[in-house]
C-alpha cells in the first residue's frame, strides 16, 4: 500500500492544485482532505478573516502608492494578527513514526497527524504558493511543522545579521504550539532574509540562541544539503532547526 499523502500535499489540493492519483483511491486521505476543507471553510466564514484580509489588501494598496524606499525601518515581516485557514502543523517526531491508522479529529476539528521532518514555510495568500519569490507588500501566512516538539521560536535574520522574533510576535522566548492557534499573517517588505524555526521540548530564550542564529544561514551545520537539523550543534539537546531563505523584490 502506498504511503498516505502529507498534509502539505492536501493543502495544495485544497488550494486548487493537481489531485494526486492516490487521493482518488484512498478513503483515509479523502476523509482527511474533507476535514481540512471543512476547517478552512469555517475559518473563512468568520468575520475576523474577511476583515483582516481586507485590511491587509488595503495596506498593500497604500504601500504601492507611496514613494519607493531603499530599505525598511524595523521588521522585514510586519505582523498583522489574523485567523487564517492555514494552521500550525504539529506532528510526530521525524524518524519515530511508522505508517498506521489515522488519528480521529478532535471536537475542535484538529488532531490530524503530520508526517515528516520539522519544517517552516511561508505561504503567499494570493495564490497559495509555498516559499516563492515575494514582492514587497505580499501577504503571507506562517506554517510550522514541529516534528512533535511542543515549543517553537520563529525568527527572521536580515542580510546584516539582525535577529527579530516573528512568532510568538515580539516575544523573548519560545511559544507553546497549539493546534487551535491560528496561523500568523505577515506583510513583507523589500530585502533578503532567512526565517529560522527552532523547535524544542522546553521553552528557549531568544537571547540564548541569538548569537547562534547570527552565525548560521538556512543550511544545517555539517550537512549543507539539508535545511533541517535534528539536535544541531550549539543548541540545547532535543531541539530541531529548520530554515528557509527568501527574497523580497521591490513592488512593480
C-alpha positions in Angstrom: 0.0 0.0 0.0 1.4 3.4 -0.9 2.0 5.9 1.9 -0.7 8.4 2.7 -0.5 11.9 1.4 1.1 14.6 3.6 -0.9 17.5 4.9 1.2 19.8 2.7 0.0 17.9 -0.4 -3.6 18.0 0.8 -3.2 21.8 1.4 -2.1 22.2 -2.1 -5.0 20.2 -3.5 -7.5 22.3 -1.4 -5.8 25.5 -2.8 -6.6 24.3 -6.3 -3.5 22.2 -7.1 -3.4 18.9 -9.0 -5.1 15.9 -7.4 -2.6 13.0 -7.0 -3.9 9.6 -8.2 -3.6 8.3 -4.7 -6.3 10.6 -3.4 -8.8 9.1 -5.8 -8.4 5.6 -4.3 -7.6 6.3 -0.6 -10.6 6.7 1.7 -8.4 7.8 4.6 -6.8 10.6 2.6 -10.2 11.7 1.2 -11.5 11.9 4.8 -8.6 14.0 5.9 -8.9 16.3 2.9 -12.6 16.7 3.8 -11.8 17.6 7.4 -9.2 20.1 6.3 -11.6 21.7 3.8 -14.3 21.9 6.4 -12.0 23.6 8.8 -10.8 26.1 6.2 -14.5 26.9 5.3 -15.3 27.5 8.9 -12.4 29.9 9.4 -13.1 31.8 6.1 -16.7 32.3 7.3 -15.6 34.1 10.4 -15.9 37.9 10.4 -12.3 38.2 11.5 -11.0 36.5 8.4 -12.8 38.8 5.9 -12.0 41.9 8.0 -8.2 41.2 8.4 -7.8 40.1 4.7 -9.5 43.4 3.6 -7.2 45.4 5.9 -4.1 43.7 4.6 -5.0 44.2 1.0 -5.8 47.8 1.7 -2.5 48.3 3.3 -0.7 46.7 0.4 -2.5 49.1 -2.0 -1.4 52.0 0.1 2.2 50.8 0.1 2.1 50.7 -3.7 1.1 54.4 -3.8 3.9 55.5 -1.6 7.4 56.5 -2.9 9.7 53.6 -3.0 12.4 53.3 -0.3 15.7 51.5 -0.4 15.1 49.7 2.9 12.8 49.4 5.9 12.7 50.8 9.3 12.1 47.8 11.5 11.0 44.3 10.7 11.2 42.5 7.4 7.9 40.9 8.3 5.3 43.1 9.9 2.8 41.1 11.9 -0.9 41.6 11.2 -2.7 39.2 13.6 -5.4 37.2 11.9 -7.4 34.0 11.9 -6.4 32.0 8.8 -7.4 28.7 7.3 -3.7 27.7 7.4 -3.0 26.2 10.8 0.3 25.4 12.6 1.2 21.8 11.9 2.3 19.7 14.9 3.2 16.1 14.1 5.2 13.2 15.3 9.0 13.4 15.6 10.9 12.6 12.5 12.1 9.0 12.3 9.9 7.8 15.1 6.7 7.3 13.1 5.5 4.2 11.3 2.6 4.1 8.9 -0.6 3.5 11.0 -4.2 4.4 11.4 -5.2 8.0 11.2 -5.9 9.9 14.5 -9.6 11.0 14.6 -10.2 14.7 14.5 -11.0 16.3 17.9 -14.1 18.3 18.6 -12.2 21.4 17.5 -11.6 19.9 14.1 -7.9 19.2 14.7 -5.9 16.1 15.7 -4.6 15.3 12.2 -1.1 13.8 12.2 1.6 15.3 10.1 4.5 13.1 9.0 7.9 14.2 8.0 10.8 16.3 9.4 10.4 19.7 11.1 9.8 22.5 8.7 9.0 26.2 8.4 7.2 27.6 5.4 5.6 30.9 4.2 2.5 30.6 2.0 1.5 33.5 -0.2 -2.2 34.3 0.4 -2.9 35.4 -3.2 -2.1 32.0 -4.9 -1.1 29.6 -2.1 2.5 29.2 -3.4 5.0 28.0 -0.8 8.2 29.9 -0.2 8.0 31.8 -3.5 10.0 34.8 -4.6 7.9 37.5 -3.0 7.2 41.1 -3.9 7.0 44.0 -1.4 3.5 44.1 0.0 2.7 40.4 -0.4 0.6 38.9 2.4 1.9 35.6 3.6 0.9 33.0 6.3 3.4 31.2 8.5 3.2 27.4 8.6 5.1 25.3 11.1 5.8 21.6 11.5 7.5 20.7 14.7 8.2 17.0 14.4 6.3 16.5 17.7 8.1 19.1 19.8 5.7 21.2 21.8 7.5 24.6 21.6 8.6 26.8 18.7 10.6 30.0 18.3 10.5 31.6 14.8 12.7 34.5 13.9 13.9 36.4 10.8 17.6 37.3 10.2 18.3 40.0 7.7 21.3 40.4 5.5 23.0 42.4 8.2 22.5 39.7 10.8 19.7 41.5 12.7 17.5 39.0 14.6 13.8 39.7 15.1 11.2 37.4 16.7 8.3 36.6 14.3 6.4 34.0 16.4 5.5 34.5 19.1 5.3 38.1 17.8 7.8 40.3 19.7 8.5 37.5 22.2 11.6 36.9 24.2 11.3 33.1 24.0 9.5 30.1 22.6 5.8 29.7 22.5 3.7 26.6 23.0 2.3 25.1 19.8 -1.5 24.5 19.9 -3.5 23.0 17.0 -6.2 25.6 17.7 -3.9 28.6 17.4 -4.4 30.4 14.1 -1.5 30.9 11.8 0.1 34.4 11.9 -0.3 36.6 8.9 2.5 38.9 7.7 3.1 41.5 5.1 6.6 41.6 3.7 8.9 44.4 2.8 11.8 44.5 0.4 15.1 42.7 1.1 16.6 39.2 1.6 16.2 37.3 4.8 16.2 33.9 6.4 13.4 32.6 8.5 14.5 30.2 11.2 12.3 27.9 13.3 13.8 26.3 16.4 11.6 23.5 17.9 12.2 22.3 21.4 10.9 20.1 24.3 11.3 23.0 26.7 10.9 26.8 26.1 14.0 28.6 24.9 15.0 32.2 25.5 15.7 34.3 22.4 18.8 35.7 23.9 20.2 32.2 24.4 20.1 31.5 20.7 20.6 34.9 19.2 24.3 34.6 18.7 23.9 31.1 17.2 21.3 32.4 14.7 23.6 35.3 13.7 26.3 32.7 12.7 24.1 30.3 10.8 22.3 30.6 7.5 19.5 28.3 6.2 21.8 25.3 5.9 22.2 22.6 8.5 25.7 22.9 10.1 27.7 19.9 9.0 25.1 18.9 6.4 25.0 21.6 3.7 22.5 19.6 1.6 19.7 19.9 4.2 17.8 22.7 5.7 16.6 20.6 8.6 18.8 19.8 11.6 18.0 17.3 14.4 19.8 18.4 17.6 22.1 20.9 15.8 25.5 21.6 17.5 25.3 24.7 19.6 21.7 24.4 20.6 20.2 22.6 23.6 19.5 18.8 23.3 16.3 17.6 21.8 15.9 20.6 19.6 15.4 20.8 15.8 16.2 23.6 13.5 14.5 24.4 10.1 15.0 27.4 8.0 14.1 28.9 4.6 15.9 31.7 2.7 13.6 34.1 1.0 14.0 37.1 -1.3 11.5 40.0 -1.5 11.6 42.0 -4.7 10.6 45.7 -5.0 7.0 46.3 -5.8 6.5 47.0 -9.6 
